[in-house]
Amino acid sequence: MLVAILMYFILGIPLWRICQRTATSPAVLLLLLFPVVGFGLILAIIAFRQWPANPETGGLR
């Protein structure tokens, strides 16, 4: 139980920042409650989502 909570924070904080940058709802991180499947789904969502472009530089942030 303690290991699961520790892993949630170790993976959750960086993924939270990535979700903010990709304009994805941070509620997606609740999928981490299902260890293997949830992490895979989150990575798939982030990988195949259209990332917002930075209008100032014409590229990604």
Phi, psi and omega in degrees: 000314180294323179294320180296319179293318179297316179294325178299318180285324179295318179273330187291319183294311177295322179292329176299315179296320179295319178297323177295319182288332181265005181060034175262144179296130178294350177296343177299333182294346175294342175295342178293348177292342174253094197314295188280311183293317181297317180295320177296319178295319179297316179297322179293319179298314181292320184291321186260004179277146175286116180280141179292142179271152176272113184295336182288321183254349179080003180236193178283158179292000000 
